[in-house]
């Protein structure tokens, strides 16, 4: 073999050897598994635990001990850390070695605290600020019915997909017209128009009810929210008469039930004799709030023998009311004090001669007791809107009532436009 041929053969062998060694490497490179990298931050979302301080909360969240005073100092410039409330939501983003990236705390329904590392600088350079939540209002209308499956307003509102807060607001509007403890009947219907409040795109509450309608035992009650010139917002019927009555229909919210009505001869469950029962007994949980049914002056507040703890109020037009068997009397309620309609005067109990927690509620006029369940029907309607404001009221009334005939199913809450990953705590 010539020298030239031998050199050519050697070169060919080298090339083949190189290819043989490289091919498996190229094939293997495509088959290597992805390598999992450990995240450099941790995100914690929770609620402030009972008895926590800002310092103990940060320590429990594994923040570095030396940065906690800096966080508190920055916070103190915009928000008092002592006002941290158990149960409020927070969100913390920290590095794995305990440095703060972002902390957000729900102060209330409108504002939140944010403490964050300044972008582009060291993580220990912090900025604290109190920011408003991004809120929207979504017009909603709905209808509901009292029936066997939903025998109370709470149950009917829940069946419609809403919360107890909306039930309370609706009951307050018609509290001078309907006793929600005793007056509801199967087949009663209601409708209301209101604004759903959204925060960061999520429902968080309700705006005021702008129009409402309640068909109760064949009688239709309607309410329109209106603010007279120079006055305060209030609810009026379609003729412009105020729904605020001299007496509320009940001294309790509407979850209790009547266990004994007004009677001139009732069999007493303890004494085992027949004698008059000159009021209404409402069964209610111990401690339930009891409110004044009308503006008045306290005649007496204290122990009343068989009635236990009793509050006795005197009102205009010769009316007096009694609230008996209370477990406690509200601070400031004493002889000579003035109370306002709807003001807390005591709490349900079973003091005196009682077999269980309940409120014995009585009304007296001109020296004689009268049936609380019928007195509201004899009271005059509320004050009307001034004549000069009736034209404006008519416009707002028609607009509000038009909302009642909108779709009864409330639309789903939309996602917040432009939502950011690090959103405020909810």
C-alpha positions in Angstrom: 0.0 0.0 0.0 1.3 3.4 -1.0 2.0 6.0 1.7 -0.8 8.2 0.2 -3.4 5.3 0.5 -2.4 4.5 4.0 -2.9 8.1 5.1 -6.3 8.2 3.4 -7.3 5.0 5.2 -6.2 6.3 8.6 -8.2 9.6 8.1 -11.4 7.6 7.2 -11.0 5.5 10.4 -10.6 8.6 12.6 -13.8 10.2 11.1 -15.8 7.0 11.6 -14.6 6.7 15.2 -15.6 10.3 15.9 -19.1 9.8 14.5 -19.6 6.7 16.4 -18.7 8.4 19.7 -20.8 11.5 19.0 -24.1 9.9 17.9 -25.0 8.3 21.3 -24.3 11.6 23.0 -26.6 13.6 20.7 -29.3 11.0 21.2 -28.9 11.0 24.9 -29.1 14.8 25.1 -32.7 14.8 23.9 -33.7 12.1 26.5 -32.4 13.9 29.7 -35.2 14.6 32.2 -36.0 18.3 33.2 -34.4 19.4 36.4 -36.8 20.7 39.1 -35.6 24.0 40.6 -36.7 24.8 44.1 -38.9 28.0 44.2 -37.2 30.9 45.8 -40.3 32.3 47.5 -43.2 31.0 49.6 -46.8 32.4 49.6 -49.0 32.1 52.6 -52.7 33.1 52.7 -54.6 32.9 55.9 -56.5 34.9 58.6 -55.0 36.5 61.7 -55.2 34.0 64.6 -56.7 35.0 68.0 -54.4 37.0 70.3 -51.8 37.5 67.6 -49.7 40.7 67.4 -48.0 41.9 64.3 -44.6 40.8 65.6 -45.8 37.3 66.7 -47.6 36.9 63.3 -44.5 37.7 61.3 -42.4 35.5 63.6 -44.8 32.5 63.1 -44.6 33.1 59.4 -40.8 32.4 59.6 -39.6 35.9 58.8 -36.1 36.7 59.8 -35.9 38.1 63.4 -33.7 41.0 62.3 -36.2 42.3 59.6 -39.3 42.2 61.8 -38.6 45.5 63.5 -38.1 47.2 60.1 -41.4 45.9 58.8 -43.2 47.2 61.9 -41.5 50.5 61.8 -42.4 51.0 58.1 -46.0 49.9 58.9 -46.4 52.3 61.8 -46.0 55.3 59.5 -49.3 54.5 57.8 -51.2 52.1 60.0 -51.2 51.3 63.8 -50.0 47.7 64.1 -52.0 47.4 67.3 -55.1 47.5 65.2 -54.4 44.1 63.8 -57.7 42.2 64.2 -58.1 38.4 64.6 -60.0 36.9 61.7 -59.0 39.5 59.1 -57.4 38.1 56.0 -53.7 38.5 55.0 -51.3 37.3 52.3 -47.5 37.0 52.7 -44.9 36.4 50.1 -41.4 35.8 51.5 -38.1 34.4 50.3 -37.0 31.0 51.5 -34.4 32.7 53.7 -37.0 34.8 55.5 -36.9 38.2 53.6 -40.2 40.0 52.8 -41.3 40.4 49.2 -45.0 41.4 49.8 -47.4 41.5 52.8 -51.1 42.5 52.4 -53.6 42.7 55.3 -57.3 43.5 55.1 -58.0 46.5 57.3 -61.7 46.6 56.6 -64.1 46.2 53.7 -62.7 49.2 51.9 -58.9 49.3 52.6 -55.9 47.1 52.9 -52.3 47.5 54.2 -49.5 46.6 51.8 -45.8 46.4 52.8 -43.5 45.4 50.0 -39.9 45.3 48.9 -39.2 48.3 46.6 -38.8 46.9 43.0 -35.2 46.9 41.8 -33.7 47.4 45.2 -32.6 45.1 48.1 -35.4 43.1 49.7 -34.8 44.9 53.0 -35.8 48.3 51.4 -39.5 48.4 52.2 -42.5 50.6 51.3 -45.7 50.6 53.4 -49.0 52.1 52.2 -52.8 51.8 52.8 -54.6 51.3 49.6 -58.3 51.2 48.6 -59.8 48.0 47.3 -61.0 48.1 43.7 -64.8 47.9 44.0 -67.6 47.7 41.5 -71.4 47.7 41.8 -73.5 45.2 39.8 -77.2 46.0 39.6 -79.3 42.9 40.6 -82.9 42.0 41.0 -84.4 38.8 42.5 -87.6 37.2 43.6 -88.4 34.7 46.3 -91.2 32.8 47.9 -92.2 31.6 51.4 -93.2 27.9 51.1 -92.9 24.6 52.8 -89.2 24.2 51.9 -88.4 27.8 52.8 -90.8 28.8 55.6 -88.9 31.9 56.8 -87.3 34.9 55.1 -83.9 33.6 55.9 -84.6 30.3 54.3 -86.3 31.9 51.2 -83.4 34.3 50.7 -80.9 31.5 51.0 -82.9 29.5 48.4 -82.5 32.5 46.1 -78.7 32.3 46.6 -78.3 35.3 48.9 -77.1 35.7 52.5 -78.7 36.6 55.8 -77.5 40.2 55.5 -79.9 40.8 52.7 -82.7 39.2 54.6 -82.1 41.6 57.6 -82.1 44.6 55.3 -85.4 43.6 53.6 -87.0 42.9 57.0 -85.9 46.3 58.4 -87.6 48.1 55.5 -91.0 46.5 56.2 -90.6 46.3 60.0 -93.4 48.7 60.5 -95.7 46.8 58.2 -95.0 43.1 58.8 -94.0 41.1 61.9 -91.7 38.6 60.4 -92.1 36.4 63.5 -95.8 35.9 63.0 -97.2 37.3 59.8 -95.5 35.2 57.1 -97.8 32.8 55.2 -97.0 30.0 52.6 -97.3 31.6 49.2 -96.0 35.0 50.3 -93.6 36.4 47.7 -91.0 39.2 47.6 -88.9 41.0 45.1 -86.1 43.5 45.5 -83.6 45.5 43.4 -80.2 46.2 44.9 -76.5 46.5 44.0 -74.1 43.7 44.6 -70.8 45.0 45.7 -67.7 43.3 44.1 -64.2 43.6 45.4 -61.4 42.4 43.1 -64.2 40.9 41.1 -65.6 38.8 44.0 -68.9 39.5 45.8 -68.3 41.0 49.3 -71.6 42.6 50.2 -74.7 44.6 49.2 -75.5 48.2 48.5 -78.7 49.7 49.6 -82.0 48.1 48.4 -83.4 50.7 46.0 -86.9 49.1 45.6 -88.7 46.2 47.3 -92.1 44.5 47.2 -93.6 42.0 49.6 -96.9 40.3 49.0 -98.0 39.1 52.5 -101.3 37.3 53.1 -102.9 39.0 50.1 -101.6 42.5 50.9 -98.9 44.1 48.7 -96.3 46.3 50.4 -93.9 48.4 48.3 -90.9 50.4 49.2 -88.8 53.0 47.3 -85.5 54.4 48.6 -85.6 58.2 48.3 -83.7 61.2 49.8 -85.9 64.3 50.2 -84.1 67.6 49.6 -82.1 68.5 52.7 -83.2 65.2 54.4 -81.9 61.7 55.0 -82.4 58.6 52.8 -85.6 56.7 53.7 -88.1 54.3 52.3 -91.5 55.4 51.0 -94.5 53.7 49.5 -95.6 54.4 46.0 -97.7 57.3 47.1 -94.7 58.9 48.8 -95.6 58.1 52.4 -92.8 57.2 54.8 -92.6 53.5 55.8 -91.1 54.5 59.2 -94.0 53.9 61.6 -94.6 55.1 65.1 -94.1 51.5 66.3 -92.0 48.8 64.9 -93.9 45.6 64.3 -91.7 43.6 66.7 -89.0 44.2 69.3 -86.9 41.3 68.0 -85.4 40.3 64.7 -87.5 37.8 62.8 -86.0 34.5 63.7 -88.0 33.8 66.9 -91.4 32.3 67.1 -94.5 33.2 69.1 -95.1 30.7 71.8 -98.0 32.4 73.6 -100.3 35.1 72.3 -102.4 37.8 73.9 -105.2 36.3 76.0 -107.6 37.2 78.7 -107.5 33.6 80.0 -104.4 31.5 79.5 -103.3 28.4 81.3 -100.1 29.4 83.1 -97.3 26.7 82.5 -95.8 27.1 86.0 -98.7 28.1 88.2 -101.1 25.6 86.5 -104.0 28.1 86.7 -105.9 30.1 84.1 -105.2 33.9 84.2 -104.7 36.7 81.6 -101.6 36.9 79.5 -101.5 40.5 78.5 -98.7 40.3 76.0 -96.9 38.2 73.4 -94.2 35.6 74.3 -91.4 35.3 71.7 -89.2 32.3 72.1 -85.6 33.3 71.3 -82.0 32.2 72.0 -80.5 33.5 75.3 -78.8 36.8 74.7 -80.8 37.8 71.5 -80.9 41.6 71.2 -84.2 43.4 72.2 -84.8 46.8 70.7 -87.2 49.7 71.5 -90.2 49.7 69.2 -90.5 53.5 69.3 -88.8 56.6 70.6 -89.5 57.0 74.3 -88.3 57.6 77.9 -87.3 54.8 80.3 -89.8 54.7 83.2 -87.9 51.9 85.0 -85.2 49.3 84.2 -84.6 46.6 86.8 -86.1 43.7 88.7 -89.8 43.3 88.3 -90.8 40.2 90.4 -92.4 37.5 88.2 -91.2 39.4 85.1 -87.6 39.1 86.1 -85.5 42.0 84.6 -87.9 44.4 83.0 -87.6 47.5 80.9 -90.6 49.8 80.9 -90.8 52.6 78.3 -93.2 55.5 77.9 -94.0 56.8 74.4 -96.0 59.6 72.8 -99.8 59.5 72.4 -100.2 57.6 75.8 -98.5 54.4 74.8 -96.2 52.3 77.1 -94.2 49.2 76.4 -92.8 46.4 78.6 -89.9 44.0 77.8 -89.7 41.2 80.4 -87.6 38.2 81.5 -84.4 39.9 80.2 -81.0 38.4 80.9 -79.4 41.8 80.8 -80.3 45.4 80.5 -78.3 47.5 78.0 -75.8 50.1 79.4 -77.3 53.5 79.6 -80.9 52.2 79.9 -82.1 53.6 83.3 -85.0 55.6 84.6 -85.2 58.9 82.9 -83.0 58.0 79.9 -84.3 58.6 76.4 -84.1 55.8 73.8 -84.6 55.8 70.1 -86.6 53.5 67.9 -84.5 50.4 67.1 -82.0 51.1 70.0 -80.8 48.1 72.0 -82.4 48.1 75.4 -81.6 44.5 76.6 -81.2 40.9 75.8 -83.5 37.9 75.9 -83.3 35.7 79.0 -85.4 33.6 81.4 -85.3 35.7 84.6 -88.3 35.7 86.9 -91.0 33.1 86.4 -90.1 31.5 83.1 -89.6 28.0 81.8 -87.1 28.9 79.1 -85.5 31.9 77.3 -88.1 34.2 75.8 -89.3 37.8 75.7 -92.7 38.7 77.1 -93.6 41.9 75.2 -96.5 44.1 76.3 -98.2 47.4 75.2 -100.4 49.5 77.4 -102.5 52.6 76.5 -104.7 54.7 78.7 -104.1 52.3 81.6 -105.1 49.1 79.8 -103.1 46.5 78.0 -103.7 45.9 74.3 -102.8 43.2 71.8 -99.4 44.0 70.2 -100.2 42.0 67.1 -103.1 44.3 66.2 -101.9 47.7 67.4 -99.9 48.4 64.3 -103.0 48.2 62.2 -104.5 51.2 64.0 -101.5 53.5 63.7 -101.5 56.2 61.1 -99.3 56.0 58.0 -95.9 57.7 58.0 -95.2 61.3 57.0 -95.4 62.0 53.3 -92.7 63.5 51.0 -93.0 67.3 50.7 -95.2 68.3 47.8 -92.2 70.2 46.2 -90.2 67.0 45.9 -93.0 64.7 44.6 -92.1 65.2 40.9 -88.5 64.1 41.5 -89.8 61.2 43.7 -92.1 60.0 40.9 -89.2 59.8 38.4 -87.0 57.9 40.8 -89.9 55.6 41.9 -90.6 54.6 38.3 -87.0 53.9 37.6 -86.6 51.8 40.8 -89.8 49.8 40.2 -88.7 49.1 36.7 -85.7 47.2 38.1 -88.0 44.8 40.0 -89.2 43.3 36.7 -85.6 42.5 35.5 -84.4 39.0 35.4 -84.9 37.3 38.7 -81.7 35.3 38.6 -78.7 37.4 39.7 -75.9 37.3 37.1 -72.6 35.6 38.1 -69.9 37.9 39.3 -67.4 38.6 36.6 -63.7 38.2 37.0 -61.9 41.4 37.8 -60.5 43.0 34.7 -56.7 43.2 34.6 -56.4 41.1 37.8 -52.9 40.8 39.1 -51.3 37.7 40.6 -50.5 39.5 43.8 -54.0 40.6 44.6 -55.1 42.1 47.9 -56.3 39.7 50.6 -60.0 38.8 50.4 
